[in-house]
Amino acid sequence: METINIPRKEYPRPQFVRTDWINLNGEWNFKFDKNNQGEKAKWYSNTKVFDQKIIVPFTYETKASGIGEEVFCPNIWYQRRITIPNEFDDKKLLFHFQAADYVTKLWINGHYVGERKGGQIAFSFNITDYLNDSNELNIVVKCEDSQSCFQPRGKQRWMETNFGCWYVQTTGIWQTVWLEFLNEVHVESVKITPDIDTEAVEFSYKITGNIDSSLLLKTSISFNGQQIKSIEQPVDRSTMTLSTNIASEFYAWRVLHWSPQDPNLYDVEFTLYKDDEIIDRVQSYFGMRKISIENGNILLNNTPLYQKLLLDQGYWGESHLTPPSEEAITRDIDKTLEMGFNGVRKHMKVEDQRFLYWADRKGLLVWSEMAATYEFSDEAIQNFTEEWIEVVKQQYNHPSIITWTPFNESWGVKNIFTDKKQQQFTEGIYHLTKAIDHMRPVIVNDGWEHTISDILTLHDYVEYGDEFSARYHDKEKVVNNQIAFNKHKHAMAMGYEYRGQPIIISEYGGIAFNSEKGWGYGNQVKSEEDFLYRYESITQAIKNMPYISGFCYTQITDVQQEVNGLLDEDRNPKVDLSKIKEINGK
């Protein structure tokens, strides 16, 4: 449907597109609930209590929300009214949240619909039964958050002020809110698995509703408008799997692979018929690409891949974790590629699906990372595991994602070096991730103290190349815990051995200028000349090390008090970006 004059008006779920939807971003009524009295006072039935306005999907802590209050409030409320067009009278109505932090409760027309926990994932509620005769919706949302270190919070602070590399918290709705209209029987999801070695793609379908012999599902694959394959199959159960060869004589190489140099995407349309009538149609896409590991090398499409990554925390000055616009997303990706990087490590954030869509389109490699907890307990294990499983399932189809990174620098598992319980937790997450996705490598635990990990990744903020070369010249000392990082950290956790995995320096650099307020890593530099000398010195030393398969520089932009970005928080370059590209390309 037409969506104008609202922020983030683009379709929020680009890998599963339908035409019948309403974007609910924009102005909502709002109220703080510091004493948690709203439910007892039945605010969900009393619209007069809402005394402020907020611009969704921006959180109240941001300037973009129209409020800009950074003091933490554990309970907040949203309210708005809309009328559903009559054309959707016979449809099922789903209410979607792309992300809200941390517990979200929903009331429609005074009736409690349900709640969902998790700050990083998309979720929805079926609100069909709560419509009244006039098709009006009085929507009330309550979001509950906490400063608990048992919930996945990533870089959100749990104290009253910023500290270290932890920033202003994100509370409540922080991605698009929208309505979707469906028939009772519809395609709920499709998991898409490419296999370039057999020139085939596998579709795993989930169909919701009453299954009977009148249903037929058609899958049509095309490239640049040229149809490649069309398959029809009867729907005889709610879950089905289809594998089909997509080799085509239309193209010289029969199958077009996805890579950073050629980010080829196949379009696919899923059409569900009942008695020859279309009852559901979904547009999607996929990339034919393979990520694998052989003999200590990372391979993309069976060819060695050297990764030149940029740490990307996905923060904006005016809107924090929420991209202020789709243009802001594409500008960041374009700047990354302009500087000669071929990918990003999305750090401590499960990124907006529109970012992943543009990464798919533009050929940007992505490491997908989970927001960390900061204490270890049964509660933290459950919170983390439930949400991480959803992250992997929801992001699975994106060809740009080549690595899963559930843990970073022992955050949330601070005693992993010796604690068997914490080690077993990370092993469990590794195997759970592999059970859902056998294709991609999984990194456990990024930076140091690895347990079972497909890639050995190290964080090292040494300033100059000569010191780096001296430290890393003997690979055996590095991988056998004879070298300490960050003063007292080692590559492997106790009881685990290096087994020939590829090695990547997944954090380094972090250079800041001494004219800036805030901090970076190591000594601050005085000029662009000083910056480029240090950047080239350490980057070239990493590239010169024959057993290292790539690097990740910290970082693309400044974030609040952390001022070590190649760009400032407003995305202004601090140095000549062509010179960064020249160094990266040597």
Stockholm file with secondary structure:
# STOCKHOLM 1.0

chainA/1-586         METINIPRKEYPRPQFVRTDWINLNGEWNFKFDKNNQGEKAKWYSNTKVFDQKIIVPFTYETKASGIGEEVFCPNIWYQRRITIPNEFDDKKLLFHFQAADYVTKLWINGHYVGERKGGQIAFSFNITDYLNDSNELNIVVKCEDSQSCFQPRGKQRWMETNFGCWYVQTTGIWQTVWLEFLNEVHVESVKITPDIDTEAVEFSYKITGNIDSSLLLKTSISFNGQQIKSIEQPVDRSTMTLSTNIASEFYAWRVLHWSPQDPNLYDVEFTLYKDDEIIDRVQSYFGMRKISIENGNILLNNTPLYQKLLLDQGYWGESHLTPPSEEAITRDIDKTLEMGFNGVRKHMKVEDQRFLYWADRKGLLVWSEMAATYEFSDEAIQNFTEEWIEVVKQQYNHPSIITWTPFNESWGVKNIFTDKKQQQFTEGIYHLTKAIDHMRPVIVNDGWEHTISDILTLHDYVEYGDEFSARYHDKEKVVNNQIAFNKHKHAMAMGYEYRGQPIIISEYGGIAFNSEKGWGYGNQVKSEEDFLYRYESITQAIKNMPYISGFCYTQITDVQQEVNGLLDEDRNPKVDLSKIKEINGK
#=GR chainA/1-586 SS CCCCSSSSCSCSCTTSBCSCEEECCEEEEEEECTTCCTTTTTGGGCGGGCCEEEEETSCTTSGGGTCCCCSCCSEEEEEEEEECCGGGTTSEEEEEESCEESEEEEEETTEEEEEEECSSSCEEEECGGGCCTTCEEEEEEEEECCCCTTSCCTTBCSSSSCBTTBBCCCCEECSCEEEEEECSSEEEEEEEEEETTTTEEEEEEEEESCCCTTEEEEEEEEETTEEEEEEEEECCSSEEEEEEECCCTTSTTSSCBBCSSCBCCEEEEEEEEETTEEEEEEEEEECBCCEEEETTEEEETTEECCEEEEEECCCBTTTBTSCSCHHHHHHHHHHHHHTTCCEEEECSCCCCHHHHHHHHHHTCEEEEECCCCSSCSHHHHHHHHHHHHHHHHHHTTCTTEEEEECCBTTTTCTTTTTCHHHHHHHHHHHHHHHHHCSSSCBCSSBBSCBSSCSSEEEECCCSSHHHHHHHHSCHHHHHTTCSCBTTTBCSBCTTCCCCSCCEEEEEEECCCBTTSSSBCSSSCBSSHHHHHHHHHHHHHHHHHCTTEEEEEEECSBCBTTBCCCSBCTTCCBSSCHHHHHHHHHC
#=GC SS_cons         CCCCSSSSCSCSCTTSBCSCEEECCEEEEEEECTTCCTTTTTGGGCGGGCCEEEEETSCTTSGGGTCCCCSCCSEEEEEEEEECCGGGTTSEEEEEESCEESEEEEEETTEEEEEEECSSSCEEEECGGGCCTTCEEEEEEEEECCCCTTSCCTTBCSSSSCBTTBBCCCCEECSCEEEEEECSSEEEEEEEEEETTTTEEEEEEEEESCCCTTEEEEEEEEETTEEEEEEEEECCSSEEEEEEECCCTTSTTSSCBBCSSCBCCEEEEEEEEETTEEEEEEEEEECBCCEEEETTEEEETTEECCEEEEEECCCBTTTBTSCSCHHHHHHHHHHHHHTTCCEEEECSCCCCHHHHHHHHHHTCEEEEECCCCSSCSHHHHHHHHHHHHHHHHHHTTCTTEEEEECCBTTTTCTTTTTCHHHHHHHHHHHHHHHHHCSSSCBCSSBBSCBSSCSSEEEECCCSSHHHHHHHHSCHHHHHTTCSCBTTTBCSBCTTCCCCSCCEEEEEEECCCBTTSSSBCSSSCBSSHHHHHHHHHHHHHHHHHCTTEEEEEEECSBCBTTBCCCSBCTTCCBSSCHHHHHHHHHC
//
